[in-house]
Amino acid sequence: MSPTMSGSLLHSLLPWNDFSLPHLLLLLSGILAICCSAWLLLGQKKSLPSLPPGPAGLPLVGNLPFLDPELHTYFAAHARTYGPVLKIQLGKKLGVVVTSPATAREVLKDNDVVFANRDVPVAGRAATYGGSDIVWTPYGPEWRMLRKVCVLKMLSSHTLDSVYELRRREVRKTVGYFRIRAGSPVNVGEQMFLTVLNVITSMLWGGTVQGEERESLGADFRQVVSDMTKLLGKPNISDFYPSLARFDFQGIEKQMKGLAKQFDRIFEKMIEQRLKMERDEGSESKDFLQFLLKLKDEEDAKTPLTMTGVKALLMDMVVGGTETSSNTVEFAMAEILNKPSVLSNILNELETVVGKDSIVEESHIPRLSYLHAVMKESLRLHPALPLLVPHCPSATCTVGGYTIPKGSRVFINVWAIHRDPSIWSDPLEFNPERFLHGKGDYSGNDFNYFPFGSGRRICAGIAMAERMVLYSLATLLHSFDWKLPEGEKMDLTEQFGIVLKKKMPLVAIPSPRFSDPRLYE
């Protein structure tokens, strides 16, 4: 075949008129770009750090069969073997446990936005109207609206100052209760729960519930709140195998819905009474429920508040604010009674600041620096939420040199960090002196000590908790001498849950410290 013929054949085979050289170059460039992108992605995939180390599990179930109910100590033990970032395979769900200040900082500060969401458990969704509250709502406009409502209207310093008389009234009622039962054993945690509950419900719906009805309401609430927090901290197959959730094998969702209905009936009653008062009397109360109902009716709100949102916020206040604060008072009282030198220092400070012939007022609290240190030390040893609330990364990222996949359940073991011997001297010793002279705060900026969490999801109720705990402790210790029943020894054993509690309730005997009965009115 001659060159001329071959050129003609080539020209006939390649339709140059339809596919010009620029088109060809463009096609080749596109193919090259696709190849380069694929190569880069493959290279990135190969260069991603490995998953964290962790204990070996079984096929399909992972580490589920080996979980200890005391998760905070179980995770801490594995961290000593596998390091500050470890993985726990929970069925289909990958759990990641973070157990050092440096890695906690990476999660809660350096990658705060990525980790700002929650891995919502089935029990949490059932308890809070589908996860419509501050704790479980995904990070975004709705969550920001809910948090703003709580922080600015319910839990601001101005609001807390304005309702001091509520706290004072309820704490004085508790003093009166202990005075009547002087010389007899009393359940300290139970009474403190009722005190905190009455303060919170007074802030929520004011004088809607009065007298005996309110007392019975408090007793009912404590059991329900305890059961709810227990279910929230219980491993649930439905969370680890989402495809099986509809079967609810452990019955956790059913139980939680039943408990939530008890609250819902109470909320419905309070809302109806509040609306009826407005219709019949035209009165406007200044309680939190009144504010929420007004906010719900604002048509021009950028992010509207629904009635479901109102109830979810009420649930947050009641469940989130009661057991955490009362358990903290109970742990602190137990540690104080277990260490006479600490009790002596507190009483000396109270005598200096308050005096023997006066009752404790909140105005005294800022000058009780040793008592502040006692609260901080109690929260170091017994943080209210030992694993905080699990976080969930919205994108795959790196923590501690390891890959943390999107959608993982990330636990921050603040309990273990607070007891780390490389950070704290004599970490198991109750020693308030380590927090004197302004050391330690609740801001979440110090990742050696952050009992209320850190970052965007830091606890919204810190100011409320601090006031209730310090005022309650000061009043109980100033008003009474305390001792254990004859033959009893102090047991400081903890029981794990999403909220840490004392395994054996603190039962102690109060004796009035002052002869003037007016100090107990």
Secondary structure as UniProt FT lines:
FT   HELIX           3..13
FT   TURN            16..18
FT   HELIX           21..47
FT   TURN            59..61
FT   HELIX           64..66
FT   HELIX           71..82
FT   STRAND          85..90
FT   TURN            91..92
FT   STRAND          93..98
FT   HELIX           101..105
FT   HELIX           106..110
FT   TURN            111..115
FT   STRAND          117..118
FT   HELIX           122..127
FT   TURN            128..131
FT   TURN            134..136
FT   TURN            139..140
FT   HELIX           141..149
FT   HELIX           150..154
FT   HELIX           157..162
FT   HELIX           164..180
FT   TURN            181..183
FT   STRAND          186..187
FT   HELIX           188..205
FT   HELIX           206..208
FT   HELIX           211..232
FT   HELIX           237..240
FT   HELIX           242..247
FT   TURN            249..250
FT   HELIX           252..281
FT   HELIX           288..296
FT   TURN            299..300
FT   HELIX           307..337
FT   HELIX           340..353
FT   HELIX           362..367
FT   HELIX           369..381
FT   TURN            386..387
FT   STRAND          391..392
FT   STRAND          397..399
FT   TURN            400..401
FT   STRAND          402..404
FT   TURN            406..407
FT   STRAND          409..412
FT   HELIX           414..417
FT   TURN            418..419
FT   TURN            421..423
FT   TURN            427..428
FT   HELIX           432..435
FT   TURN            437..438
FT   TURN            447..448
FT   TURN            451..452
FT   HELIX           455..457
FT   TURN            460..461
FT   HELIX           462..479
FT   STRAND          480..483
FT   TURN            486..487
FT   STRAND          494..495
FT   STRAND          501..502
FT   STRAND          507..512
FT   HELIX           517..520
//
